[in-house]
Amino acid sequence: MKTRFAPSPTGYLHKGHIWSALCVSAAAKAKNASIHLRLEDHDVLRCTKHFSDVIKKDLEWLGFEWQSESVQSERNEIYETYFKILQRKDLLYEVYKTEKPKIMFKNSEQGEDFAVKDAFGQWTYMFAVVVDDFEEGMDLIMRGEDLKDSIDKQIHLAKIFGRKEMPQFFHHSLIYDSSGKKLSKRDGSEGIFKEREAGISAKRIVSGLCKTAMPNAEIPDEISWAEAVAIWNTYFILP
C-alpha cells in the first residue's frame, strides 16, 4: 500500500500539520504502507522554495520518514493530459468574475460544480489532488476531518479519469488553538521551526502534540516519533 503526506509550501509547518504527519505515519505503520511526500505547490503565487526547504527540514528533525516524493509544480504536463480528458467530455466551462475566468468542472452528479483552474490559470487543489493520487498510486489516504465533504466530488472526478479502485479514506481529528479555532497558516499559526531554532527538543514537541491530541493517553514528557506512532496505533484502531 502507499499513502502520502501533502503539505502546501505557502508557509511554515505548524502543530496541526505535524499532527497530520503523525497520523499518516501511524496509518502507514498499521497498514504496512510506504509514505510519499508531495509538496502541493499548485498555488505558485504563494508557494516558495524557502517554505519547501524548511518543511522538509522540520519533518526530518521530528523523525518523519518518507520513501518517495514529488512536487506539483513539476507535473504540469500530467495535469494538462487530464484537463484534456475533461475538455473532450465537454465537462468544463468558464466563469468570469473579473476580466479573468475560472475554469469550472460540471459536477452534475454531486450537485455543486468546482474549479479546476483558478482566475490566475493555476490548477486547483480539487483537480490536482485527484490526478496526483491516481497517477502516484495512492490507495490509503489519511487527512483532516475538515476534508470529509470533498470525498464524493473527488471520487466522481477520479472515475471520469478512469480510476477503477478508489483509495481507502481516513480522517483524523484537528488541532485547535486556545480560542477553539483550527490552526491555520492564514491565521498566522506559529511555525514549528521557531521552536526548533530555539533549541527545544523534537521529542518534547512530539510529546506535547500527543498530549493535546490524545488527552487520555499516558504520554512521557519526551517521546520519539516512532514511540508516538506506537501510541497512536494503541489509541486509535484503524479498521
Buried (B, 14 or more C-beta within 10 A) or exposed (E): BBBBBBBBBBBBBBBBBBBBBBBBBBBBBBBEBBBBBBBBBBBEEBBEEEBBEBBBEBBEBBBBEBEEEBBBBEBEEBBEEBBEEBEEEEBBEEEEEEEEBBBBBEBEEBEEBBBBBBBEEBBBBBBBBBBBBBBBBBBBBBBBEEBEEBBBBBBBBBEBBEBEEBBBBBBBEBBEBEEEEEBEBEEEBEBBBEBBEEEEEBBBBBBBBBBEBBEEBEBEEBBBBEBBBBBBBEBBEBE
